């Protein structure tokens, strides 16, 4: 079995067009969480490589920014076509490298295809406003211009989709892209670059270096973050990383889109459709083995429905299938590594110490000892304290009782992160309160849907310690362009704004 995953990886990489030189003989080991085995050894890029990549991206940007946006959209259309052709192989590689079950690995690639489609349409819709001028014979308007080199830093758990959310928009907006993927998932990044290069070759006359990938750890990310030639850093990962990256970019007056950790919660109200809530909670909390930024981590259940819902949830936790995502129909795959498993155990210990009753959470033996599978844990907590206040990137759901919705919303908002949230209710007043100004303080607030599984059409991101960035749909593209206000005087006079008079002889 262990040999077969390495062999499968090589076979997929070959089919995806990645040269074996790129993933053999290097010093950066890539492990598959499915078995914990090493599947490749890559050559990390150096600080000098990073400097050169930024310089060539800058040169590519200077040519690309003058290409008409709909023509730029053609490149992204071709990227979407290449992704469609490579979907099965890339989806499988995501499963190998990030441990996702097949439907989630494929779903991630589908998300890449969807954002390409979105960006192609967008390439004809980079609209500015025309604004009424207060001066006669004047016209005011807004123009959106390309920004420059966009540095993308991404996390292990969405190893390819996050790049596409950024790159598809950045490219139609006229920018170049330099991508630093997670050091835990470099292979899917190499494969994505090979797919992009095919689209580029078909496009024909795009400048070299328009989108590049740099393999390596935080040091490469730091070099990107420090560069004055990278006006925008889009960084996805932990709040810990964002606390370092955000101030460094701000120090040089760069722009950042920060997509950081979540501590997402749901509220189950007395009128909730409990069957629907059960399924949504199960997927939101256990899906992707709790390793989504939008994973449901806290649940407030009204005391009138607690006994009707929570025992059913505990049963689902006890019976959910856990296994090798490549060879079984399991719904829950592995944690990314031993550190993630240890963090889960530490959080469960802390929860017990704070009076919690833990259901599940134990290690499950699947394959060799080097793989870390765990039964998702549901923890009944007397109150929101200790580990409940933090994101532990593992499948732990803390469940608490509530009796008053205003108090549940207060507790819901009383954590550092502000990414995703949901309420289960059939009561219009409760639903509207939750999505109102006095409701959830998160970037995403759902009604009768779980916290995870967002569509690309909406702007994605969160508030507070989640970083405030927005990516993907809606008008998130504006973050990748610079806005210019133009005032055109077509009169023969020079009236000044606000009636100011400044007549010189
Ligand atoms: P991580 O913070 O450990 O690493 C993320 C990326 O940041 C990696 O590429 C890493 O090399 C880089 N990095 C780390 N330190 C850096 C530094 N000082 N300078 C520059 N780059 C640096 O996160 P992870 O473990 O890969 O991913 C899990 C975390 O990401 C969770 O907290 C999860 O909630 C979050 N996440 C958020 C979103 C979102 O959209 N909000 C999406 C996916 C994951």
Boltz pocket constraint, residues with backbone or C-beta under 6 A from the ligand:
constraints:
  - pocket:
      binder: B
      contacts: [[A, 153], [A, 154], [A, 155], [A, 156], [A, 157], [A, 158], [A, 180], [A, 181], [A, 182], [A, 183], [A, 216], [A, 217], [A, 218], [A, 219], [A, 220], [A, 221], [A, 222], [A, 225], [A, 236], [A, 237], [A, 238], [A, 239], [A, 240], [A, 241], [A, 242], [A, 244], [A, 245], [A, 258], [A, 259], [A, 260], [A, 261], [A, 262], [A, 292], [A, 293], [A, 294], [A, 391], [A, 393], [A, 419], [A, 461], [A, 462], [A, 466]]
      max_distance: 6.0
